[in-house]
Amino acid sequence: MNQETVISLAERGVYTVIMIAGPLLITALAIGLLVSIFQATTQIQEQTLAFIPKIVGVLVALIVFGPWMLSIIISFAEQIFSNLHHFIG
């Protein structure tokens, strides 16, 4: 296994992680922004107010995007296992 193979494998791994984590992180970011705007307009400065909506939002996003995320993970794993003989020898 040469350096190009390792770099290519690491690049695909990082890309897969970004694709899987992206929807959940964007959901948490959007909900956090909305809660922050709500807190600023109502002058409620409760730190724990943002956690429950984020948790619920990420859970809903996980339910919505879960099958797609699972297919991405399975596709990446199938690519790794189908090319395993290139990595070992």
C-alpha positions in Angstrom: 0.0 0.0 0.0 1.5 3.3 -1.1 1.0 6.8 0.1 -1.5 7.7 -2.6 -3.7 4.8 -1.5 -3.6 5.9 2.1 -4.3 9.5 1.3 -7.2 8.5 -1.0 -8.7 6.3 1.6 -8.3 9.0 4.3 -9.9 11.5 1.9 -12.9 9.3 1.3 -13.2 8.6 5.0 -13.2 12.3 5.9 -15.7 13.0 3.1 -18.0 10.3 4.4 -17.8 11.6 7.9 -18.7 15.1 6.7 -21.6 13.8 4.6 -23.0 11.8 7.6 -22.5 14.5 10.3 -23.5 17.5 8.1 -27.3 17.3 8.3 -27.2 16.8 12.0 -24.8 19.7 12.6 -26.6 22.0 10.3 -29.9 21.2 12.1 -28.3 21.9 15.5 -26.8 25.1 14.1 -30.1 26.4 12.7 -32.1 25.5 15.8 -29.4 27.2 18.0 -29.6 30.3 15.8 -33.4 30.4 16.1 -33.3 30.0 19.9 -30.6 32.7 20.2 -32.7 35.1 18.2 -35.7 34.2 20.3 -33.7 34.8 23.5 -32.4 38.1 22.2 -35.8 39.4 21.3 -37.5 38.3 24.6 -34.4 39.0 26.7 -34.6 35.6 28.3 -31.0 34.7 29.2 -31.5 31.1 30.3 -28.6 29.0 29.2 -30.4 25.7 29.3 -33.2 26.8 27.0 -31.2 25.9 23.9 -30.5 22.3 24.8 -34.0 20.7 24.6 -34.9 22.2 21.1 -31.5 21.1 19.8 -31.9 17.6 21.2 -35.4 17.2 19.7 -34.3 18.7 16.4 -31.3 16.5 16.0 -33.4 13.5 17.0 -35.9 14.4 14.3 -33.1 15.0 11.8 -31.6 11.6 12.7 -35.0 10.0 12.0 -35.4 11.8 8.7 -31.8 11.5 7.4 -31.1 8.1 9.1 -31.7 5.8 6.2 -29.7 8.1 3.8 -26.8 8.2 6.3 -26.9 4.4 6.8 -26.8 3.9 3.0 -23.7 6.2 2.8 -22.0 4.2 5.6 -22.8 0.9 4.0 -21.6 2.1 0.6 -18.3 3.2 2.1 -17.9 0.0 4.0 -18.6 -2.1 0.9 -16.0 -0.1 -1.0 -13.4 -0.8 1.7 -14.2 -4.5 2.0 -14.4 -5.0 -1.8 -10.9 -3.5 -2.2 -9.4 -5.0 0.9 -7.0 -7.2 -1.2 -5.4 -4.0 -2.5 -4.8 -2.6 1.0 -3.2 -5.8 2.4 -0.8 -6.8 -0.3 
